[in-house]
Amino acid sequence: MLIKRMARITYLSLATFTWKQALLLLPHTVVMYFILASICQHMLMKYINEY
């Protein structure tokens, strides 16, 4: 019962958080994904050039 209530509270807070903050966080997440992708590409090219 307590676990169900806690899950419901967290779900509702996450839902409201995502609806309110998703548009604000979207550019940041896109930038983070681009940075991670460029780092991975750089490491991959380095690894390929070594072998």
N, CA, C and O atoms as a Tripos MOL2 file, in Angstrom:
@<TRIPOS>MOLECULE
protein
  204   203    51     0     0
PROTEIN
NO_CHARGES

@<TRIPOS>ATOM
      1 N           0.8300   -1.2030    0.0000 N.3       1 MET1
      2 CA          0.0000    0.0000    0.0000 C.3       1 MET1
      3 C           0.8660    1.2550    0.0000 C.2       1 MET1
      4 O           0.6570    2.1620   -0.8060 O.2       1 MET1
      5 N           1.8400    1.3020    0.9090 N.am      2 LEU2
      6 CA          2.7350    2.4520    0.9830 C.3       2 LEU2
      7 C           3.5710    2.5690   -0.2870 C.2       2 LEU2
      8 O           3.7760    3.6650   -0.8080 O.2       2 LEU2
      9 N           4.0530    1.4210   -0.7810 N.am      3 ILE3
     10 CA          4.8670    1.4360   -1.9970 C.3       3 ILE3
     11 C           4.0380    1.9340   -3.1740 C.2       3 ILE3
     12 O           4.5220    2.7080   -4.0000 O.2       3 ILE3
     13 N           2.7730    1.4840   -3.2470 N.am      4 LYS4
     14 CA          1.8970    1.9330   -4.3220 C.3       4 LYS4
     15 C           1.6860    3.4400   -4.2590 C.2       4 LYS4
     16 O           1.7290    4.1230   -5.2820 O.2       4 LYS4
     17 N           1.4590    3.9520   -3.0570 N.am      5 ARG5
     18 CA          1.2310    5.3830   -2.8920 C.3       5 ARG5
     19 C           2.4780    6.1750   -3.2830 C.2       5 ARG5
     20 O           2.3850    7.1990   -3.9600 O.2       5 ARG5
     21 N           3.6470    5.6890   -2.8490 N.am      6 MET6
     22 CA          4.8910    6.3760   -3.1970 C.3       6 MET6
     23 C           5.1220    6.3470   -4.7000 C.2       6 MET6
     24 O           5.5660    7.3370   -5.2830 O.2       6 MET6
     25 N           4.8190    5.2070   -5.3350 N.am      7 ALA7
     26 CA          4.9840    5.1110   -6.7800 C.3       7 ALA7
     27 C           4.0540    6.0830   -7.4880 C.2       7 ALA7
     28 O           4.4490    6.7340   -8.4560 O.2       7 ALA7
     29 N           2.8150    6.1820   -7.0070 N.am      8 ARG8
     30 CA          1.8670    7.0980   -7.6250 C.3       8 ARG8
     31 C           2.3260    8.5480   -7.4690 C.2       8 ARG8
     32 O           2.2240    9.3390   -8.4070 O.2       8 ARG8
     33 N           2.8320    8.8940   -6.2810 N.am      9 ILE9
     34 CA          3.3070   10.2630   -6.0470 C.3       9 ILE9
     35 C           4.4860   10.5760   -6.9630 C.2       9 ILE9
     36 O           4.5340   11.6390   -7.5820 O.2       9 ILE9
     37 N           5.4370    9.6440   -7.0460 N.am     10 THR10
     38 CA          6.5950    9.8960   -7.9000 C.3      10 THR10
     39 C           6.1730    9.9800   -9.3600 C.2      10 THR10
     40 O           6.6860   10.8150  -10.1050 O.2      10 THR10
     41 N           5.2290    9.1090   -9.7810 N.am     11 TYR11
     42 CA          4.7690    9.1450  -11.1650 C.3      11 TYR11
     43 C           4.1060   10.4770  -11.4880 C.2      11 TYR11
     44 O           4.3730   11.0720  -12.5310 O.2      11 TYR11
     45 N           3.2340   10.9460  -10.5830 N.am     12 LEU12
     46 CA          2.5470   12.2130  -10.8280 C.3      12 LEU12
     47 C           3.5320   13.3720  -10.8380 C.2      12 LEU12
     48 O           3.4290   14.2620  -11.6820 O.2      12 LEU12
     49 N           4.4790   13.3730   -9.9170 N.am     13 SER13
     50 CA          5.4550   14.4660   -9.8850 C.3      13 SER13
     51 C           6.3180   14.4370  -11.1420 C.2      13 SER13
     52 O           6.6420   15.4850  -11.7000 O.2      13 SER13
     53 N           6.6930   13.2280  -11.5910 N.am     14 LEU14
     54 CA          7.4850   13.1360  -12.8110 C.3      14 LEU14
     55 C           6.6850   13.6110  -14.0140 C.2      14 LEU14
     56 O           7.2170   14.2970  -14.8860 O.2      14 LEU14
     57 N           5.3930   13.2420  -14.0620 N.am     15 ALA15
     58 CA          4.5610   13.6490  -15.1910 C.3      15 ALA15
     59 C           4.4330   15.1650  -15.2400 C.2      15 ALA15
     60 O           4.5940   15.7710  -16.3000 O.2      15 ALA15
     61 N           4.1430   15.7830  -14.0890 N.am     16 THR16
     62 CA          4.0190   17.2350  -14.0820 C.3      16 THR16
     63 C           5.3620   17.8800  -14.3870 C.2      16 THR16
     64 O           5.4240   18.8860  -15.0930 O.2      16 THR16
     65 N           6.4420   17.3010  -13.8550 N.am     17 PHE17
     66 CA          7.7720   17.8500  -14.1080 C.3      17 PHE17
     67 C           8.0820   17.8110  -15.5970 C.2      17 PHE17
     68 O           8.5510   18.7970  -16.1650 O.2      17 PHE17
     69 N           7.8140   16.6540  -16.2370 N.am     18 THR18
     70 CA          8.1510   16.5450  -17.6510 C.3      18 THR18
     71 C           7.3070   17.4960  -18.4830 C.2      18 THR18
     72 O           7.8210   18.1290  -19.4050 O.2      18 THR18
     73 N           6.0080   17.6090  -18.1710 N.am     19 TRP19
     74 CA          5.1770   18.4980  -18.9830 C.3      19 TRP19
     75 C           5.5910   19.9480  -18.8290 C.2      19 TRP19
     76 O           5.5270   20.7210  -19.7850 O.2      19 TRP19
     77 N           6.0230   20.3260  -17.6080 N.am     20 LYS20
     78 CA          6.3900   21.7260  -17.4000 C.3      20 LYS20
     79 C           7.8110   22.0240  -17.8570 C.2      20 LYS20
     80 O           8.0820   23.1170  -18.3520 O.2      20 LYS20
     81 N           8.7130   21.0760  -17.6990 N.am     21 GLN21
     82 CA         10.1340   21.3500  -17.9090 C.3      21 GLN21
     83 C          10.6940   20.7680  -19.2040 C.2      21 GLN21
     84 O          11.8400   21.0510  -19.5530 O.2      21 GLN21
     85 N           9.9220   19.9680  -19.9180 N.am     22 ALA22
     86 CA         10.4700   19.2890  -21.0930 C.3      22 ALA22
     87 C          10.9370   20.2890  -22.1420 C.2      22 ALA22
     88 O          12.0110   20.1260  -22.7200 O.2      22 ALA22
     89 N          10.1320   21.3280  -22.3930 N.am     23 LEU23
     90 CA         10.5040   22.3110  -23.4020 C.3      23 LEU23
     91 C          11.7360   23.1040  -22.9790 C.2      23 LEU23
     92 O          12.5340   23.5140  -23.8210 O.2      23 LEU23
     93 N          11.8890   23.3190  -21.6740 N.am     24 LEU24
     94 CA         13.0740   24.0350  -21.2020 C.3      24 LEU24
     95 C          14.3110   23.1450  -21.2450 C.2      24 LEU24
     96 O          15.4110   23.6190  -21.5270 O.2      24 LEU24
     97 N          14.1290   21.8480  -20.9630 N.am     25 LEU25
     98 CA         15.2720   20.9460  -20.9110 C.3      25 LEU25
     99 C          15.6370   20.3800  -22.2750 C.2      25 LEU25
    100 O          16.7200   19.8150  -22.4300 O.2      25 LEU25
    101 N          14.7640   20.5150  -23.2670 N.am     26 LEU26
    102 CA         15.0150   19.9030  -24.5690 C.3      26 LEU26
    103 C          16.3110   20.3940  -25.2080 C.2      26 LEU26
    104 O          17.1080   19.5630  -25.6420 O.2      26 LEU26
    105 N          16.5660   21.7150  -25.2880 N.am     27 PRO27
    106 CA         17.8290   22.1540  -25.8990 C.3      27 PRO27
    107 C          19.0530   21.6220  -25.1620 C.2      27 PRO27
    108 O          20.0470   21.2520  -25.7880 O.2      27 PRO27
    109 N          18.9810   21.5830  -23.8330 N.am     28 HIS28
    110 CA         20.1210   21.0990  -23.0660 C.3      28 HIS28
    111 C          20.3870   19.6250  -23.3570 C.2      28 HIS28
    112 O          21.5380   19.2190  -23.5150 O.2      28 HIS28
    113 N          19.3190   18.8200  -23.4270 N.am     29 THR29
    114 CA         19.5100   17.3970  -23.7120 C.3      29 THR29
    115 C          20.0610   17.2010  -25.1200 C.2      29 THR29
    116 O          20.9100   16.3380  -25.3410 O.2      29 THR29
    117 N          19.5750   18.0080  -26.0810 N.am     30 VAL30
    118 CA         20.0820   17.8970  -27.4530 C.3      30 VAL30
    119 C          21.5690   18.2250  -27.4860 C.2      30 VAL30
    120 O          22.3530   17.5290  -28.1310 O.2      30 VAL30
    121 N          21.9510   19.2930  -26.7850 N.am     31 VAL31
    122 CA         23.3670   19.6760  -26.7430 C.3      31 VAL31
    123 C          24.2010   18.5790  -26.0920 C.2      31 VAL31
    124 O          25.2940   18.2580  -26.5570 O.2      31 VAL31
    125 N          23.6700   18.0040  -25.0030 N.am     32 MET32
    126 CA         24.4050   16.9340  -24.3320 C.3      32 MET32
    127 C          24.5820   15.7270  -25.2480 C.2      32 MET32
    128 O          25.6560   15.1270  -25.2870 O.2      32 MET32
    129 N          23.5160   15.3670  -25.9930 N.am     33 TYR33
    130 CA         23.6190   14.2320  -26.9020 C.3      33 TYR33
    131 C          24.6260   14.5100  -28.0050 C.2      33 TYR33
    132 O          25.3830   13.6190  -28.3920 O.2      33 TYR33
    133 N          24.6460   15.7590  -28.5270 N.am     34 PHE34
    134 CA         25.6080   16.0920  -29.5740 C.3      34 PHE34
    135 C          27.0380   16.0160  -29.0430 C.2      34 PHE34
    136 O          27.9370   15.5290  -29.7280 O.2      34 PHE34
    137 N          27.2410   16.5050  -27.8060 N.am     35 ILE35
    138 CA         28.5840   16.4520  -27.2190 C.3      35 ILE35
    139 C          29.0190   15.0040  -27.0240 C.2      35 ILE35
    140 O          30.1510   14.6430  -27.3460 O.2      35 ILE35
    141 N          28.1100   14.1690  -26.4920 N.am     36 LEU36
    142 CA         28.4460   12.7640  -26.2810 C.3      36 LEU36
    143 C          28.7230   12.0590  -27.6050 C.2      36 LEU36
    144 O          29.6460   11.2490  -27.6980 O.2      36 LEU36
    145 N          27.9230   12.3650  -28.6330 N.am     37 ALA37
    146 CA         28.1180   11.7280  -29.9350 C.3      37 ALA37
    147 C          29.4600   12.1360  -30.5330 C.2      37 ALA37
    148 O          30.1650   11.2970  -31.0940 O.2      37 ALA37
    149 N          29.8240   13.4180  -30.4200 N.am     38 SER38
    150 CA         31.1020   13.8670  -30.9780 C.3      38 SER38
    151 C          32.2690   13.2250  -30.2330 C.2      38 SER38
    152 O          33.2680   12.8490  -30.8470 O.2      38 SER38
    153 N          32.1430   13.1000  -28.9040 N.am     39 ILE39
    154 CA         33.2080   12.4590  -28.1290 C.3      39 ILE39
    155 C          33.3470   10.9950  -28.5400 C.2      39 ILE39
    156 O          34.4600   10.5060  -28.7310 O.2      39 ILE39
    157 N          32.2210   10.2980  -28.6760 N.am     40 CYS40
    158 CA         32.2620    8.8880  -29.0780 C.3      40 CYS40
    159 C          32.8510    8.7410  -30.4720 C.2      40 CYS40
    160 O          33.6330    7.8230  -30.7220 O.2      40 CYS40
    161 N          32.4790    9.6440  -31.3900 N.am     41 GLN41
    162 CA         33.0060    9.5810  -32.7480 C.3      41 GLN41
    163 C          34.5110    9.8160  -32.7390 C.2      41 GLN41
    164 O          35.2540    9.1260  -33.4370 O.2      41 GLN41
    165 N          34.9610   10.7870  -31.9500 N.am     42 HIS42
    166 CA         36.3880   11.0840  -31.8480 C.3      42 HIS42
    167 C          37.1550    9.8750  -31.3280 C.2      42 HIS42
    168 O          38.1940    9.5120  -31.8800 O.2      42 HIS42
    169 N          36.6430    9.2480  -30.2620 N.am     43 MET43
    170 CA         37.3120    8.0830  -29.7030 C.3      43 MET43
    171 C          37.3150    6.9250  -30.6950 C.2      43 MET43
    172 O          38.3060    6.2020  -30.8080 O.2      43 MET43
    173 N          36.2070    6.7490  -31.4150 N.am     44 LEU44
    174 CA         36.1150    5.6590  -32.3820 C.3      44 LEU44
    175 C          37.1080    5.8600  -33.5210 C.2      44 LEU44
    176 O          37.7790    4.9140  -33.9330 O.2      44 LEU44
    177 N          37.2070    7.0850  -34.0310 N.am     45 MET45
    178 CA         38.1540    7.3600  -35.1130 C.3      45 MET45
    179 C          39.5940    7.1500  -34.6270 C.2      45 MET45
    180 O          40.4310    6.6360  -35.3680 O.2      45 MET45
    181 N          39.8780    7.5460  -33.3920 N.am     46 LYS46
    182 CA         41.2050    7.3330  -32.8240 C.3      46 LYS46
    183 C          41.5070    5.8360  -32.7540 C.2      46 LYS46
    184 O          42.6030    5.3960  -33.1000 O.2      46 LYS46
    185 N          40.5150    5.0600  -32.3000 N.am     47 TYR47
    186 CA         40.6930    3.6180  -32.1700 C.3      47 TYR47
    187 C          40.8820    2.9670  -33.5310 C.2      47 TYR47
    188 O          41.7030    2.0620  -33.6800 O.2      47 TYR47
    189 N          40.1150    3.4290  -34.5400 N.am     48 ILE48
    190 CA         40.2100    2.8420  -35.8810 C.3      48 ILE48
    191 C          41.5610    3.1790  -36.5070 C.2      48 ILE48
    192 O          42.1650    2.3410  -37.1760 O.2      48 ILE48
    193 N          42.0340    4.4100  -36.2880 N.am     49 ASN49
    194 CA         43.3090    4.8050  -36.8830 C.3      49 ASN49
    195 C          44.4800    4.0620  -36.2570 C.2      49 ASN49
    196 O          45.5130    3.8930  -36.9040 O.2      49 ASN49
    197 N          44.3400    3.6150  -35.0120 N.am     50 GLU50
    198 CA         45.4310    2.8810  -34.3840 C.3      50 GLU50
    199 C          45.5510    1.4700  -34.9420 C.2      50 GLU50
    200 O          46.6570    0.9350  -35.0150 O.2      50 GLU50
    201 N          44.4400    0.8540  -35.3380 N.am     51 TYR51
    202 CA         44.4770   -0.5340  -35.7910 C.3      51 TYR51
    203 C          44.2130   -0.6660  -37.2640 C.2      51 TYR51
    204 O          44.2110   -1.7770  -37.7940 O.2      51 TYR51
@<TRIPOS>BOND
     1     1     2 1
     2     2     3 1
     3     3     4 2
     4     3     5 am
     5     5     6 1
     6     6     7 1
     7     7     8 2
     8     7     9 am
     9     9    10 1
    10    10    11 1
    11    11    12 2
    12    11    13 am
    13    13    14 1
    14    14    15 1
    15    15    16 2
    16    15    17 am
    17    17    18 1
    18    18    19 1
    19    19    20 2
    20    19    21 am
    21    21    22 1
    22    22    23 1
    23    23    24 2
    24    23    25 am
    25    25    26 1
    26    26    27 1
    27    27    28 2
    28    27    29 am
    29    29    30 1
    30    30    31 1
    31    31    32 2
    32    31    33 am
    33    33    34 1
    34    34    35 1
    35    35    36 2
    36    35    37 am
    37    37    38 1
    38    38    39 1
    39    39    40 2
    40    39    41 am
    41    41    42 1
    42    42    43 1
    43    43    44 2
    44    43    45 am
    45    45    46 1
    46    46    47 1
    47    47    48 2
    48    47    49 am
    49    49    50 1
    50    50    51 1
    51    51    52 2
    52    51    53 am
    53    53    54 1
    54    54    55 1
    55    55    56 2
    56    55    57 am
    57    57    58 1
    58    58    59 1
    59    59    60 2
    60    59    61 am
    61    61    62 1
    62    62    63 1
    63    63    64 2
    64    63    65 am
    65    65    66 1
    66    66    67 1
    67    67    68 2
    68    67    69 am
    69    69    70 1
    70    70    71 1
    71    71    72 2
    72    71    73 am
    73    73    74 1
    74    74    75 1
    75    75    76 2
    76    75    77 am
    77    77    78 1
    78    78    79 1
    79    79    80 2
    80    79    81 am
    81    81    82 1
    82    82    83 1
    83    83    84 2
    84    83    85 am
    85    85    86 1
    86    86    87 1
    87    87    88 2
    88    87    89 am
    89    89    90 1
    90    90    91 1
    91    91    92 2
    92    91    93 am
    93    93    94 1
    94    94    95 1
    95    95    96 2
    96    95    97 am
    97    97    98 1
    98    98    99 1
    99    99   100 2
   100    99   101 am
   101   101   102 1
   102   102   103 1
   103   103   104 2
   104   103   105 am
   105   105   106 1
   106   106   107 1
   107   107   108 2
   108   107   109 am
   109   109   110 1
   110   110   111 1
   111   111   112 2
   112   111   113 am
   113   113   114 1
   114   114   115 1
   115   115   116 2
   116   115   117 am
   117   117   118 1
   118   118   119 1
   119   119   120 2
   120   119   121 am
   121   121   122 1
   122   122   123 1
   123   123   124 2
   124   123   125 am
   125   125   126 1
   126   126   127 1
   127   127   128 2
   128   127   129 am
   129   129   130 1
   130   130   131 1
   131   131   132 2
   132   131   133 am
   133   133   134 1
   134   134   135 1
   135   135   136 2
   136   135   137 am
   137   137   138 1
   138   138   139 1
   139   139   140 2
   140   139   141 am
   141   141   142 1
   142   142   143 1
   143   143   144 2
   144   143   145 am
   145   145   146 1
   146   146   147 1
   147   147   148 2
   148   147   149 am
   149   149   150 1
   150   150   151 1
   151   151   152 2
   152   151   153 am
   153   153   154 1
   154   154   155 1
   155   155   156 2
   156   155   157 am
   157   157   158 1
   158   158   159 1
   159   159   160 2
   160   159   161 am
   161   161   162 1
   162   162   163 1
   163   163   164 2
   164   163   165 am
   165   165   166 1
   166   166   167 1
   167   167   168 2
   168   167   169 am
   169   169   170 1
   170   170   171 1
   171   171   172 2
   172   171   173 am
   173   173   174 1
   174   174   175 1
   175   175   176 2
   176   175   177 am
   177   177   178 1
   178   178   179 1
   179   179   180 2
   180   179   181 am
   181   181   182 1
   182   182   183 1
   183   183   184 2
   184   183   185 am
   185   185   186 1
   186   186   187 1
   187   187   188 2
   188   187   189 am
   189   189   190 1
   190   190   191 1
   191   191   192 2
   192   191   193 am
   193   193   194 1
   194   194   195 1
   195   195   196 2
   196   195   197 am
   197   197   198 1
   198   198   199 1
   199   199   200 2
   200   199   201 am
   201   201   202 1
   202   202   203 1
   203   203   204 2
@<TRIPOS>SUBSTRUCTURE
     1 MET1         2 RESIDUE 1 A MET
     2 LEU2         6 RESIDUE 1 A LEU
     3 ILE3        10 RESIDUE 1 A ILE
     4 LYS4        14 RESIDUE 1 A LYS
     5 ARG5        18 RESIDUE 1 A ARG
     6 MET6        22 RESIDUE 1 A MET
     7 ALA7        26 RESIDUE 1 A ALA
     8 ARG8        30 RESIDUE 1 A ARG
     9 ILE9        34 RESIDUE 1 A ILE
    10 THR10       38 RESIDUE 1 A THR
    11 TYR11       42 RESIDUE 1 A TYR
    12 LEU12       46 RESIDUE 1 A LEU
    13 SER13       50 RESIDUE 1 A SER
    14 LEU14       54 RESIDUE 1 A LEU
    15 ALA15       58 RESIDUE 1 A ALA
    16 THR16       62 RESIDUE 1 A THR
    17 PHE17       66 RESIDUE 1 A PHE
    18 THR18       70 RESIDUE 1 A THR
    19 TRP19       74 RESIDUE 1 A TRP
    20 LYS20       78 RESIDUE 1 A LYS
    21 GLN21       82 RESIDUE 1 A GLN
    22 ALA22       86 RESIDUE 1 A ALA
    23 LEU23       90 RESIDUE 1 A LEU
    24 LEU24       94 RESIDUE 1 A LEU
    25 LEU25       98 RESIDUE 1 A LEU
    26 LEU26      102 RESIDUE 1 A LEU
    27 PRO27      106 RESIDUE 1 A PRO
    28 HIS28      110 RESIDUE 1 A HIS
    29 THR29      114 RESIDUE 1 A THR
    30 VAL30      118 RESIDUE 1 A VAL
    31 VAL31      122 RESIDUE 1 A VAL
    32 MET32      126 RESIDUE 1 A MET
    33 TYR33      130 RESIDUE 1 A TYR
    34 PHE34      134 RESIDUE 1 A PHE
    35 ILE35      138 RESIDUE 1 A ILE
    36 LEU36      142 RESIDUE 1 A LEU
    37 ALA37      146 RESIDUE 1 A ALA
    38 SER38      150 RESIDUE 1 A SER
    39 ILE39      154 RESIDUE 1 A ILE
    40 CYS40      158 RESIDUE 1 A CYS
    41 GLN41      162 RESIDUE 1 A GLN
    42 HIS42      166 RESIDUE 1 A HIS
    43 MET43      170 RESIDUE 1 A MET
    44 LEU44      174 RESIDUE 1 A LEU
    45 MET45      178 RESIDUE 1 A MET
    46 LYS46      182 RESIDUE 1 A LYS
    47 TYR47      186 RESIDUE 1 A TYR
    48 ILE48      190 RESIDUE 1 A ILE
    49 ASN49      194 RESIDUE 1 A ASN
    50 GLU50      198 RESIDUE 1 A GLU
    51 TYR51      202 RESIDUE 1 A TYR
